[in-house]
Amino acid sequence: MELSGSQIVIEELKANGVEIAFGIPGGAIMPFYDELQRSKFPHILTRHEQGATHMADGYARVSGKVAAVVTTSGPGATNTITGLCNALMDSVPMIVITGQVATPAIGTDAFQEADIFSITMPVVKHNFLVKNTNDLPRIAKEAYYIATTGRPGPVLVDVPKNVSQDPFDGDLDPDISLPGYHPERAFEIEEDAIDKVAELAAEINYSVENIGARRLHTVLERLLEEISFTATDRGGETVHITAQDVRDRVADLAKDADLSKFIL
């Protein structure tokens, strides 16, 4: 059975456990919506694309599962910016699929064309512009993997209309290829690393003024009480901090903290 690019994306969403999509149809994304209807993939029709991203955000926070956002090209895609930024800042995983004008029309100021790939770079964890239908299985897998590993975040996949319509004749189960992305390494902490940090901290001997200690995170305040330097807060109060038991203190904090939410 010959599969289209849209069918491939839907099958990959299902394979990765994505159970629902939020969005609004439009010209460039219609082939994808046709397949959504045929496959009976659960979809919530929203009244605005920004609302779709916030709904997917809330769904992920409550359920712990990743949702998809589906929008058309141009203004439909650009309406997702605020929701993408919010998801990135709060480390919420999300897959955003945007329609795009056909590949021959990209860069020609075509109707409802916007360079959403470049526009969203600062507000997503990663993004893709798909130029070949046969790349869709790999990109869909990579998008989900990036969105859900390390520090979670939104990933945008921009799919030109002809790519979503063209027949697929490639590998349905390709390996992902993400050189340079190794989220698992963030959890590898050498046993002597904490001792080394404590030794360096113990050698510090200077004053820092106006650090606004009362505004610091609770864990950071606890650390400041142990590291050997003197700090003056905005109220003029001097805080004397010793190096005694720094190693044990840092080790205890690291052991008790939930580091998984702060890994890049």
Backbone as CSV, one residue per row, in Angstrom:
resi,resn,N_x,N_y,N_z,CA_x,CA_y,CA_z,C_x,C_y,C_z
1,MET,0.848,-1.202,0.000,0.000,0.000,0.000,0.878,1.244,0.000
2,GLU,0.605,2.152,-0.945,1.396,3.373,-1.046,0.925,4.388,-0.017
3,LEU,1.883,4.947,0.724,1.574,5.922,1.765,2.013,7.313,1.336
4,SER,1.237,8.304,1.729,1.626,9.689,1.465,2.447,10.222,2.635
5,GLY,3.034,11.383,2.448,3.797,11.985,3.529,2.944,12.245,4.756
6,SER,1.709,12.684,4.576,0.818,12.945,5.698,0.525,11.675,6.483
7,GLN,0.298,10.574,5.776,0.046,9.311,6.456,1.259,8.864,7.273
8,ILE,2.442,9.102,6.742,3.661,8.729,7.454,3.756,9.492,8.776
9,VAL,3.482,10.791,8.735,3.571,11.601,9.961,2.576,11.115,11.005
10,ILE,1.363,10.836,10.595,0.348,10.367,11.533,0.741,9.025,12.138
11,GLU,1.260,8.130,11.325,1.679,6.831,11.848,2.831,6.983,12.839
12,GLU,3.738,7.901,12.579,4.853,8.125,13.508,4.357,8.747,14.813
13,LEU,3.380,9.651,14.737,2.807,10.215,15.953,2.207,9.112,16.814
14,LYS,1.451,8.225,16.180,0.846,7.114,16.911,1.916,6.208,17.516
15,ALA,2.950,5.908,16.735,4.002,5.007,17.204,4.732,5.556,18.415
16,ASN,4.801,6.885,18.514,5.500,7.511,19.638,4.572,7.838,20.807
17,GLY,3.333,7.414,20.716,2.431,7.587,21.843,1.669,8.898,21.863
18,VAL,1.735,9.678,20.781,0.955,10.911,20.715,-0.498,10.526,20.439
19,GLU,-1.411,10.978,21.298,-2.790,10.519,21.226,-3.795,11.594,20.809
20,ILE,-3.349,12.833,20.688,-4.295,13.899,20.375,-3.584,15.055,19.691
21,ALA,-4.337,15.784,18.872,-3.804,16.973,18.197,-4.770,18.136,18.410
22,PHE,-4.205,19.327,18.477,-4.993,20.556,18.591,-4.626,21.443,17.404
23,GLY,-5.602,22.095,16.771,-5.220,22.955,15.663,-6.375,23.487,14.859
24,ILE,-6.002,24.115,13.739,-6.950,24.722,12.806,-6.488,24.406,11.381
25,PRO,-7.388,23.945,10.512,-6.990,23.647,9.130,-6.771,24.902,8.300
26,GLY,-6.098,24.738,7.197,-5.848,25.825,6.252,-5.278,25.228,4.978
27,GLY,-5.073,26.064,3.985,-4.692,25.582,2.667,-3.504,24.645,2.633
28,ALA,-2.372,25.073,3.178,-1.137,24.296,3.047,-1.144,23.024,3.880
29,ILE,-1.994,22.956,4.895,-2.011,21.790,5.782,-3.190,20.868,5.483
30,MET,-3.998,21.176,4.460,-5.190,20.375,4.178,-4.892,18.903,3.877
31,PRO,-3.818,18.561,3.146,-3.545,17.134,2.938,-3.368,16.375,4.251
32,PHE,-2.763,17.036,5.218,-2.579,16.404,6.529,-3.922,16.248,7.237
33,TYR,-4.775,17.258,7.138,-6.093,17.176,7.776,-6.972,16.116,7.117
34,ASP,-6.827,15.935,5.817,-7.574,14.868,5.140,-7.229,13.512,5.743
35,GLU,-5.941,13.296,5.983,-5.521,12.020,6.562,-5.900,11.913,8.029
36,LEU,-5.899,13.036,8.753,-6.366,13.011,10.140,-7.800,12.498,10.207
37,GLN,-8.635,12.978,9.286,-10.035,12.565,9.282,-10.171,11.099,8.897
38,ARG,-9.436,10.676,7.876,-9.532,9.285,7.428,-9.053,8.317,8.508
39,SER,-8.002,8.711,9.213,-7.433,7.827,10.241,-8.170,7.913,11.568
40,LYS,-9.104,8.870,11.668,-9.855,9.105,12.907,-8.930,9.418,14.086
41,PHE,-7.840,10.098,13.789,-6.920,10.515,14.843,-7.608,11.616,15.667
42,PRO,-7.628,11.504,16.988,-8.322,12.500,17.817,-7.781,13.911,17.592
43,HIS,-8.687,14.849,17.366,-8.290,16.225,17.069,-9.282,17.193,17.693
44,ILE,-8.757,18.240,18.310,-9.593,19.288,18.893,-9.455,20.538,18.030
45,LEU,-10.575,20.993,17.452,-10.571,22.203,16.637,-10.597,23.419,17.552
46,THR,-9.575,24.241,17.475,-9.492,25.432,18.322,-9.957,26.659,17.531
47,ARG,-10.034,27.793,18.230,-10.466,29.027,17.562,-9.286,29.913,17.169
48,HIS,-8.105,29.534,17.630,-6.906,30.320,17.319,-5.703,29.416,17.517
49,GLU,-4.684,29.591,16.686,-3.500,28.727,16.777,-2.752,28.909,18.096
50,GLN,-2.745,30.124,18.617,-2.105,30.322,19.919,-2.823,29.503,20.980
51,GLY,-4.145,29.476,20.899,-4.906,28.655,21.830,-4.560,27.185,21.699
52,ALA,-4.301,26.732,20.472,-3.933,25.331,20.261,-2.632,24.991,20.985
53,THR,-1.650,25.893,20.919,-0.379,25.623,21.600,-0.561,25.615,23.112
54,HIS,-1.386,26.520,23.638,-1.613,26.540,25.085,-2.389,25.309,25.542
55,MET,-3.293,24.828,24.712,-4.031,23.610,25.054,-3.108,22.399,25.072
56,ALA,-2.215,22.310,24.092,-1.247,21.220,24.074,-0.293,21.321,25.262
57,ASP,0.060,22.542,25.625,0.911,22.790,26.791,0.224,22.273,28.057
58,GLY,-1.022,22.692,28.264,-1.755,22.258,29.449,-1.969,20.760,29.474
59,TYR,-2.247,20.175,28.317,-2.432,18.721,28.214,-1.173,17.987,28.668
60,ALA,-0.014,18.468,28.228,1.242,17.822,28.600,1.518,17.953,30.095
61,ARG,1.227,19.108,30.660,1.462,19.322,32.093,0.592,18.403,32.942
62,VAL,-0.671,18.232,32.530,-1.615,17.453,33.335,-1.431,15.949,33.131
63,SER,-1.240,15.539,31.892,-1.199,14.105,31.576,0.199,13.513,31.551
64,GLY,1.206,14.381,31.347,2.561,13.874,31.180,2.821,13.334,29.787
65,LYS,1.862,13.513,28.873,2.000,13.014,27.505,2.191,14.172,26.527
66,VAL,2.787,13.863,25.397,3.036,14.877,24.377,1.827,14.982,23.449
67,ALA,1.424,16.192,23.141,0.353,16.426,22.172,0.939,17.083,20.933
68,ALA,0.187,17.010,19.847,0.595,17.660,18.607,-0.248,18.912,18.388
69,VAL,0.376,19.904,17.771,-0.322,21.109,17.328,-0.210,21.144,15.812
70,VAL,-1.326,21.401,15.131,-1.336,21.376,13.666,-1.892,22.701,13.156
71,THR,-1.107,23.404,12.331,-1.547,24.683,11.791,-1.155,24.791,10.320
72,THR,-1.749,25.746,9.649,-1.391,25.991,8.262,-0.189,26.940,8.195
73,SER,0.165,27.318,6.986,1.348,28.152,6.773,1.057,29.619,7.083
74,GLY,2.072,30.458,6.939,1.902,31.900,7.072,1.371,32.323,8.427
75,PRO,0.241,33.041,8.456,-0.282,33.543,9.728,-0.681,32.438,10.687
76,GLY,-1.093,31.293,10.164,-1.428,30.175,11.040,-0.214,29.721,11.826
77,ALA,0.928,29.636,11.154,2.156,29.220,11.819,2.674,30.294,12.770
78,THR,2.653,31.543,12.337,3.199,32.598,13.191,2.358,32.815,14.446
79,ASN,1.089,32.443,14.415,0.247,32.575,15.603,0.667,31.645,16.731
80,THR,1.546,30.703,16.458,1.977,29.757,17.501,3.128,30.296,18.352
81,ILE,3.689,31.446,17.989,4.925,31.914,18.615,4.824,32.031,20.136
82,THR,3.782,32.673,20.636,3.669,32.865,22.083,3.601,31.531,22.815
83,GLY,2.815,30.604,22.292,2.711,29.298,22.933,4.015,28.524,22.892
84,LEU,4.747,28.643,21.785,6.054,27.986,21.687,7.019,28.551,22.718
85,CYS,7.050,29.866,22.835,7.941,30.517,23.795,7.604,30.087,25.215
86,ASN,6.322,30.014,25.522,5.900,29.598,26.855,6.340,28.169,27.143
87,ALA,6.157,27.286,26.170,6.549,25.889,26.350,8.062,25.748,26.508
88,LEU,8.811,26.543,25.756,10.266,26.483,25.870,10.722,26.955,27.243
89,MET,10.175,28.076,27.716,10.573,28.629,29.005,10.232,27.692,30.159
90,ASP,9.116,26.960,30.023,8.663,26.079,31.105,9.019,24.615,30.866
91,SER,9.814,24.341,29.837,10.288,22.977,29.553,9.134,22.005,29.346
92,VAL,8.201,22.371,28.484,7.044,21.520,28.192,7.223,20.890,26.810
93,PRO,7.180,19.559,26.706,7.344,18.913,25.394,6.119,19.128,24.516
94,MET,6.360,19.318,23.236,5.264,19.592,22.298,5.778,19.366,20.876
95,ILE,4.932,18.804,20.018,5.256,18.650,18.604,4.336,19.575,17.809
96,VAL,4.893,20.520,17.090,4.101,21.457,16.291,4.357,21.169,14.811
97,ILE,3.292,20.846,14.094,3.381,20.546,12.665,2.729,21.688,11.907
98,THR,3.521,22.383,11.112,3.002,23.513,10.348,3.018,23.188,8.861
99,GLY,1.953,23.575,8.168,1.955,23.468,6.724,2.846,24.556,6.133
100,GLN,3.319,24.323,4.938,4.162,25.301,4.255,3.834,25.249,2.769
101,VAL,4.092,26.347,2.068,3.877,26.335,0.619,4.759,25.270,-0.003
102,ALA,4.399,24.846,-1.208,5.172,23.807,-1.887,6.631,24.229,-2.042
103,THR,7.530,23.269,-2.031,8.967,23.577,-2.043,9.391,24.487,-3.197
104,PRO,8.834,24.354,-4.424,9.261,25.290,-5.493,8.896,26.741,-5.203
105,ALA,7.898,26.951,-4.327,7.430,28.309,-4.049,8.104,28.932,-2.834
106,ILE,8.882,28.161,-2.097,9.541,28.698,-0.909,10.537,29.791,-1.312
107,GLY,10.445,30.925,-0.668,11.341,32.040,-0.968,10.858,32.954,-2.068
108,THR,9.624,32.738,-2.530,9.102,33.561,-3.638,8.030,34.537,-3.171
109,ASP,7.853,34.680,-1.864,6.769,35.516,-1.322,5.409,35.023,-1.789
110,ALA,5.243,33.718,-1.813,3.985,33.123,-2.240,2.876,33.426,-1.231
111,PHE,1.647,33.189,-1.635,0.499,33.442,-0.757,0.625,32.625,0.531
112,GLN,0.491,33.295,1.654,0.590,32.693,2.989,1.913,31.947,3.185
113,GLU,2.965,32.518,2.637,4.296,31.963,2.919,4.944,32.776,4.029
114,ALA,5.522,32.094,4.997,6.325,32.730,6.043,7.464,31.790,6.385
115,ASP,8.623,32.349,6.615,9.796,31.536,6.951,9.725,31.150,8.428
116,ILE,8.801,30.235,8.725,8.568,29.868,10.120,9.770,29.130,10.713
117,PHE,10.564,28.508,9.870,11.783,27.837,10.342,12.714,28.849,11.015
118,SER,12.975,29.967,10.341,13.854,30.989,10.908,13.180,31.761,12.041
119,ILE,11.900,32.052,11.868,11.173,32.847,12.863,11.165,32.170,14.225
120,THR,11.018,30.844,14.235,10.853,30.137,15.511,12.160,29.676,16.154
121,MET,13.285,29.911,15.522,14.550,29.440,16.099,14.751,29.840,17.561
122,PRO,14.434,31.093,17.951,14.678,31.468,19.352,13.662,30.903,20.339
123,VAL,12.536,30.355,19.853,11.469,29.968,20.777,11.140,28.481,20.743
124,VAL,11.993,27.673,20.122,11.801,26.224,20.133,13.094,25.554,20.572
125,LYS,12.963,24.321,21.034,14.162,23.548,21.342,14.875,23.145,20.045
126,HIS,14.090,22.835,19.027,14.660,22.491,17.713,13.551,22.618,16.677
127,ASN,13.923,22.788,15.417,12.924,22.790,14.355,13.480,22.170,13.085
128,PHE,12.567,21.768,12.215,12.921,21.105,10.960,12.123,21.719,9.812
129,LEU,12.741,21.825,8.646,12.041,22.111,7.404,12.225,20.880,6.521
130,VAL,11.147,20.148,6.285,11.233,18.885,5.549,11.180,19.173,4.053
131,LYS,12.164,18.679,3.327,12.215,18.931,1.886,12.032,17.665,1.060
132,ASN,12.002,16.522,1.734,11.856,15.255,1.016,10.916,14.351,1.803
133,THR,9.921,13.811,1.134,8.942,12.953,1.812,9.607,11.769,2.494
134,ASN,10.633,11.237,1.902,11.291,10.065,2.470,12.039,10.366,3.769
135,ASP,12.223,11.641,4.093,12.871,12.005,5.351,11.899,12.062,6.526
136,LEU,10.604,11.976,6.245,9.599,12.193,7.289,9.677,11.201,8.454
137,PRO,9.858,9.886,8.217,9.931,8.980,9.373,11.077,9.322,10.324
138,ARG,12.248,9.608,9.761,13.402,9.954,10.612,13.156,11.265,11.351
139,ILE,12.678,12.271,10.647,12.470,13.575,11.279,11.390,13.493,12.358
140,ALA,10.331,12.732,12.099,9.279,12.591,13.103,9.823,11.930,14.366
141,LYS,10.659,10.913,14.200,11.270,10.250,15.361,12.198,11.201,16.105
142,GLU,13.008,11.938,15.343,13.943,12.872,15.976,13.206,13.984,16.712
143,ALA,12.117,14.448,16.121,11.340,15.520,16.761,10.813,15.066,18.110
144,TYR,10.260,13.862,18.164,9.721,13.362,19.431,10.839,13.121,20.438
145,TYR,11.946,12.577,19.977,13.073,12.290,20.874,13.632,13.582,21.469
146,ILE,13.811,14.590,20.639,14.349,15.857,21.126,13.370,16.521,22.100
147,ALA,12.089,16.468,21.769,11.081,17.131,22.607,10.981,16.523,23.994
148,THR,11.266,15.230,24.118,10.995,14.528,25.376,12.222,14.144,26.178
149,THR,13.416,14.364,25.653,14.623,13.972,26.370,15.370,15.198,26.887
150,GLY,16.295,14.956,27.828,17.037,16.060,28.412,16.076,17.046,29.041
151,ARG,16.272,18.314,28.748,15.285,19.322,29.162,14.204,19.364,28.104
152,PRO,12.980,18.948,28.417,11.917,18.891,27.404,11.620,20.271,26.807
153,GLY,11.002,20.261,25.639,10.660,21.527,25.002,9.918,21.312,23.704
154,PRO,9.450,22.387,23.078,8.690,22.275,21.838,9.605,22.071,20.625
155,VAL,9.150,21.249,19.701,9.868,21.022,18.443,8.895,21.268,17.302
156,LEU,9.303,22.066,16.340,8.448,22.402,15.206,8.917,21.680,13.948
157,VAL,7.968,21.116,13.221,8.257,20.442,11.942,7.457,21.146,10.858
158,ASP,8.161,21.811,9.950,7.523,22.560,8.862,7.461,21.660,7.626
159,VAL,6.237,21.382,7.153,6.040,20.407,6.077,5.416,21.080,4.859
160,PRO,6.168,21.276,3.795,5.596,21.847,2.568,4.456,20.978,2.026
161,LYS,3.536,21.625,1.337,2.331,20.925,0.885,2.659,19.739,-0.017
162,ASN,3.598,19.908,-0.937,3.913,18.799,-1.839,4.589,17.641,-1.106
163,VAL,5.335,17.942,-0.038,5.974,16.880,0.743,4.919,16.043,1.460
164,SER,3.865,16.693,1.928,2.803,15.955,2.622,1.938,15.149,1.656
165,GLN,1.940,15.527,0.368,1.118,14.831,-0.620,1.876,13.749,-1.371
166,ASP,3.174,13.921,-1.539,3.947,12.993,-2.376,3.960,11.587,-1.787
167,PRO,4.057,10.573,-2.662,4.124,9.189,-2.176,5.455,8.913,-1.478
168,PHE,5.404,8.038,-0.509,6.590,7.666,0.251,7.132,6.340,-0.273
169,ASP,8.449,6.273,-0.500,9.054,5.007,-0.939,10.394,4.765,-0.255
170,GLY,10.525,5.237,0.978,11.784,5.082,1.702,11.692,4.082,2.831
171,ASP,12.574,4.221,3.805,12.671,3.326,4.952,11.671,3.773,6.019
172,LEU,10.780,2.874,6.407,9.773,3.205,7.410,10.321,3.190,8.834
173,ASP,11.475,2.589,9.027,12.038,2.497,10.378,13.513,2.903,10.374
174,PRO,13.808,4.150,10.030,15.209,4.591,9.973,15.752,4.898,11.360
175,ASP,17.060,4.865,11.472,17.700,5.283,12.718,17.723,6.803,12.773
176,ILE,17.610,7.335,13.981,17.734,8.783,14.118,19.199,9.168,13.987
177,SER,19.433,10.383,13.542,20.801,10.870,13.349,20.914,12.267,13.943
178,LEU,21.404,12.318,15.183,21.508,13.595,15.890,22.909,13.768,16.471
179,PRO,23.922,13.926,15.608,25.280,14.128,16.122,25.363,15.410,16.943
180,GLY,25.972,15.298,18.095,26.107,16.465,18.958,25.023,16.585,20.007
181,TYR,23.940,15.813,19.870,22.868,15.861,20.875,22.950,14.606,21.728
182,HIS,23.402,14.766,22.966,23.595,13.633,23.866,23.020,13.966,25.242
183,PRO,21.698,13.982,25.374,21.100,14.356,26.659,21.463,13.417,27.792
184,GLU,21.786,12.163,27.454,22.124,11.213,28.515,23.406,11.587,29.244
185,ARG,24.281,12.335,28.601,25.541,12.707,29.240,25.338,13.689,30.384
186,ALA,24.226,14.410,30.359,23.976,15.379,31.417,23.772,14.698,32.761
187,PHE,23.461,13.405,32.742,23.232,12.675,33.984,24.498,11.965,34.468
188,GLU,25.561,12.076,33.702,26.811,11.428,34.088,27.667,12.394,34.903
189,ILE,27.704,12.199,36.207,28.457,13.067,37.104,29.600,12.274,37.730
190,GLU,30.816,12.723,37.516,31.960,12.034,38.086,31.929,12.136,39.609
191,GLU,32.386,11.078,40.256,32.304,11.013,41.704,33.076,12.134,42.392
192,ASP,34.191,12.543,41.789,34.997,13.575,42.438,34.644,14.994,41.978
193,ALA,33.599,15.112,41.116,33.252,16.429,40.583,32.784,17.379,41.677
194,ILE,31.961,16.887,42.586,31.446,17.750,43.653,32.576,18.180,44.575
195,ASP,33.485,17.265,44.882,34.638,17.626,45.722,35.487,18.693,45.051
196,LYS,35.661,18.585,43.726,36.464,19.561,43.009,35.810,20.936,43.055
197,VAL,34.500,20.988,42.864,33.780,22.258,42.931,33.914,22.861,44.319
198,ALA,33.792,22.025,45.347,33.903,22.506,46.718,35.291,23.061,47.004
199,GLU,36.313,22.412,46.477,37.683,22.898,46.681,37.883,24.262,46.048
200,LEU,37.364,24.438,44.819,37.506,25.717,44.144,36.716,26.804,44.877
201,ALA,35.529,26.449,45.342,34.711,27.425,46.066,35.379,27.852,47.353
202,ALA,36.076,26.924,48.004,36.721,27.230,49.285,37.879,28.209,49.115
203,GLU,38.427,28.292,47.900,39.558,29.184,47.660,39.118,30.615,47.344
204,ILE,37.828,30.808,47.105,37.333,32.139,46.764,37.340,33.025,47.995
205,ASN,37.832,34.252,47.839,37.881,35.164,48.978,37.691,36.605,48.473
206,TYR,36.448,37.007,48.305,36.165,38.370,47.870,34.732,38.721,48.297
207,SER,34.392,39.981,48.158,33.060,40.446,48.543,32.222,40.719,47.303
208,VAL,30.963,40.413,47.390,30.016,40.690,46.314,28.899,41.543,46.894
209,GLU,28.654,42.730,46.292,27.639,43.627,46.816,26.372,43.581,45.961
210,ASN,25.270,43.872,46.626,23.990,44.030,45.944,23.580,42.814,45.124
211,ILE,23.748,41.639,45.720,23.365,40.433,44.988,21.883,40.132,45.119
212,GLY,21.177,40.847,46.017,19.750,40.590,46.185,19.501,39.187,46.680
213,ALA,20.176,38.810,47.792,20.123,37.434,48.278,18.708,36.963,48.572
214,ARG,17.834,37.907,48.983,16.480,37.484,49.334,15.693,36.995,48.124
215,ARG,16.174,37.333,46.932,15.471,36.919,45.717,16.029,35.620,45.136
216,LEU,17.099,35.129,45.704,17.713,33.921,45.163,16.861,32.697,45.453
217,HIS,17.021,31.718,44.594,16.333,30.448,44.783,16.726,29.841,46.125
218,THR,15.806,29.120,46.758,16.044,28.566,48.089,17.302,27.707,48.136
219,VAL,17.474,26.887,47.129,18.660,26.027,47.126,19.929,26.849,47.031
220,LEU,19.905,27.903,46.207,21.085,28.744,46.066,21.383,29.471,47.373
221,GLU,20.362,29.908,48.072,20.584,30.570,49.358,21.265,29.625,50.338
222,ARG,20.837,28.381,50.318,21.440,27.396,51.222,22.907,27.153,50.870
223,LEU,23.185,27.162,49.571,24.580,26.984,49.148,25.438,28.194,49.544
224,LEU,24.869,29.393,49.392,25.616,30.607,49.717,26.029,30.638,51.191
225,GLU,25.227,30.003,52.043,25.547,29.995,53.465,26.786,29.161,53.761
226,GLU,27.176,28.298,52.789,28.292,27.384,53.033,29.588,27.816,52.329
227,ILE,29.457,28.532,51.192,30.649,28.857,50.406,31.405,30.028,51.035
228,SER,32.746,29.989,50.923,33.568,30.928,51.684,33.752,32.274,50.989
229,PHE,32.753,33.132,51.054,32.948,34.519,50.705,31.900,35.350,51.432
230,THR,32.139,36.641,51.472,31.243,37.557,52.175,30.369,38.290,51.170
231,ALA,29.068,38.317,51.420,28.134,38.979,50.507,27.327,40.012,51.274
232,THR,27.022,41.110,50.616,26.186,42.158,51.207,24.898,42.262,50.405
233,ASP,23.755,42.049,51.082,22.504,42.095,50.349,22.042,43.537,50.173
234,ARG,20.910,43.727,49.522,20.441,45.073,49.214,20.028,45.841,50.452
235,GLY,19.768,45.147,51.516,19.419,45.822,52.751,20.631,46.260,53.549
236,GLY,21.830,46.001,53.019,23.058,46.403,53.696,23.557,45.404,54.710
237,GLU,22.869,44.282,54.814,23.266,43.272,55.797,24.389,42.405,55.238
238,THR,25.455,42.233,56.015,26.593,41.422,55.596,26.386,39.971,56.006
239,VAL,26.560,39.086,55.050,26.417,37.654,55.312,27.798,37.022,55.250
240,HIS,28.255,36.445,56.361,29.551,35.776,56.410,29.353,34.291,56.134
241,ILE,30.049,33.785,55.164,29.848,32.413,54.713,31.158,31.648,54.831
242,THR,31.130,30.484,55.452,32.339,29.686,55.681,32.412,28.523,54.710
243,ALA,33.596,27.932,54.651,33.816,26.803,53.754,33.694,25.467,54.478
244,GLN,33.398,25.508,55.762,33.340,24.273,56.545,32.221,23.363,56.045
245,ASP,32.540,22.143,55.860,31.573,21.117,55.426,30.963,21.413,54.062
246,VAL,31.648,22.178,53.209,31.100,22.482,51.884,30.876,21.212,51.073
247,ARG,31.866,20.324,51.119,31.755,19.108,50.309,30.503,18.309,50.674
248,ASP,30.288,18.095,51.955,29.126,17.309,52.393,27.821,18.022,52.065
249,ARG,27.833,19.339,52.231,26.612,20.102,51.992,26.195,20.034,50.528
250,VAL,27.140,20.258,49.624,26.846,20.215,48.197,26.417,18.827,47.778
251,ALA,27.078,17.812,48.315,26.726,16.435,47.982,25.303,16.117,48.418
252,ASP,24.923,16.567,49.617,23.560,16.323,50.107,22.516,17.007,49.249
253,LEU,22.784,18.252,48.870,21.841,18.990,48.041,21.670,18.330,46.680
254,ALA,22.769,17.891,46.097,22.717,17.252,44.784,21.947,15.939,44.853
255,LYS,22.121,15.224,45.959,21.442,13.939,46.110,19.940,14.116,46.286
256,ASP,19.535,15.144,47.012,18.122,15.362,47.312,17.375,16.072,46.193
257,ALA,18.093,16.820,45.349,17.425,17.622,44.318,16.951,16.752,43.171
258,ASP,15.862,17.161,42.531,15.366,16.510,41.324,16.002,17.204,40.130
259,LEU,17.162,16.683,39.708,17.940,17.354,38.675,17.346,17.182,37.288
260,SER,16.436,16.207,37.120,15.933,15.909,35.787,15.240,17.100,35.132
261,LYS,14.679,18.012,35.933,13.958,19.145,35.363,14.885,20.267,34.933
262,PHE,16.153,20.173,35.314,17.054,21.281,35.035,18.156,20.900,34.061
263,ILE,18.115,19.688,33.526,19.150,19.230,32.597,18.918,19.883,31.249
264,LEU,19.974,20.399,30.638,19.856,21.022,29.318,19.914,19.955,28.244
